[in-house]
Amino acid sequence: MEESQVKIMPLGGVRENGKNMYIVDINNSIYVLDCGLQYPENELLGIDIVIPDYAYLRENQDRIVGVFLTHGHADAIGALPYFLSEFRVPVFGSEMTIELAKLNCQSDPNAKDFDDFHVVDARTEIDFGDVTVSFFKTTHSIPESMGIVLASNAGSVVYTGDFKFDQTAAPGYQTDYARLAEIGKNGVLALLSDSANAENPNETASERDIADDVLETFNYHNGRIIVASVGSNILRLQQVFDSAAKTGRKVYLTGQDIEKIVDTAMRLHKLVLPEDDLLVTQEQLAKLAPEQTVILQTGRMGEPIKALQRMANQQEKGLGIEPGDLVFITTTPSHAMETTVAKTRDMIYRAGAEVKAISDELNSSGHASKNDLQLMINLLKPKYLIPIQGEYRLLSAHAKAAEEVGLTSDRIFLTAKGDQLVYDKHEMVLSGSVEVGNTMIDGIGVGDIGNIVLRDRKVLSEDGIFVAVITIDHKKKQIIAEPKITSRGFVYVKANKNLMHESAEIIKTTVQANLDNKEFDWTHLKQDVREKLNHYLFEQTRRHPVILPVIMEVDPRRHKPKSKHKKNNQPAKAATDETAE
């Protein structure tokens, strides 16, 4: 039988944090591995979340076999509702992962009716003819995390998903080492392996040590404790519940998102309440003494840091941070969030509370350390390694760790989004790339925010907007009304009357010059006003506001504004330009 042709292409998750999505194309059948989102960084002004670009999949949607999920965190399943609103293909994952995926889809009107979900486990094998898909247990901060194996006659492509090795892991979180050795023995062509913690040379703290630290923190603090955690970190939720029960505290869950996750995990027996009355309502919370309470803050879509900022600013009704509180950050934010976390800490201290982060004292992470990555390579013995999930320096650190255990640099590929790795004729090579961008979600808008809009938002946030309105009579070549100037976020108008007066004179001079020109053109008029104002304002303020000229034309016979096209004597509209320069 002719050897299978294998192509591997990341659509997200490389040279960035989150947004995991990888395509494995075997004999022209596409297997999609994970479908995650990314929380925006500071420069993405106003953007709620970022999801992968599906353009390549749209062009090849008839070849998609299905989506295979590793675990139930947002970086693996968060973009699924947007994906399923376009692509109606089967989705495979563990029971816990599928239930959380369904929960995600319920809030999307275009995906809530999707019902082609399939529950699999570490014993499942799915035969697609020339490819067999199977799974293996991994250790992560959510139960039933699994890696994925795509086996063909060219060898297996293995995707680890998020993982770490922890010898003290509880049932439901344990790695199947024997299965990993078996996969390695059968021959691994390519390993796509988690790099999010690759720079860490030290052993990651065990979850048993973390549980002890949570309990100790609850014991030593006499006031109210606000715990910040990722909503889908089921293991951390269990540790918080256990410690609260042991120290005589009750737990209040903030928001419907976390309540749904807790209900789902309890229904599947993945989360256990040590006491029946452990969870309280906000009304019950108000009646408890501070030393009897724990507020579990997970934030919208499971992102707790911004929710803490709102609490510190007293923007959460009845849940503001108060003097005497301890804010216990039990999540380990990515490096890209370090500035935001530092700012959040400062806001909490200003509110009179203390801050403790679990990462201050323990090397805590749900991702593999350098030693874990090397162990995974030694167990699987891949022919090729493709570091994934992490910024470039993390991928590079993973590559160096792999070289230390014998993989040569020509067997390691540090890919970018859209790079196509092709295995054909017994060798894997980088065979070009396709353009893959980001799809940004803002409110209900999907993909309607691009670089131009973000640039304008950035300019508006830095230098503001300057709007100039003037009314003319084109036929008589006259200015009918003095310019009216409005400014927001640029300068304080009342304190800058000379600037406004000079700007008005420049507008009048420029407009009159254009009216007197035989080659009068509306576009040229607006551009001329914009350029003259931009030059003057920069000279005076060293700022570049967004300048929006609004040119009105009137018909003196009717004393009503009318459009520059003068059709049917209709009342005029302003001749505006929405393109900011």
Protein Blocks (a to p, Z undefined) as FASTA:
>chain_A
ZZdddddddfehiapaejiacdddeehiacdehjadddddfklghiabdcddfklmmmmm
mmpnbdcdfbfcfklmmmmmmmmmmmccdddddfklmmmmmmmmmmpmklmmpccbccdd
fkbccdehjaccdddddddfbehiacdddddfkbpcddebjadddfkbcehiaccfklmm
mmmmnopfbacddfklmmpmbdcddfklmmmmmmmmmmmpmbdcdddddfklmklmmmmm
mmmmmnopacddedjklmmmmmmmmmnopaccfbfklpccfklmmmpcfklcccddebjh
hiaklmmmmmmnopaghiaccehiacddfbdcdfklmmmmmmmmmmmmmnopacddfklm
pccdfbdcfklmmmmmmmnopabdcdehiafklmmmmmmmmmmnopafklpccddehiac
ddeehiacdebjadddddddehjbghiacfklmmmmmmmmmnopadddddddfklopafb
dcddddehkacfklmmmmmmmmmmmmmmmmmmmmmpmkbcfklmmmmmmmmmmmmmmmmn
opacddddddddddfklopacdfklpghiacdddddfbdZZ
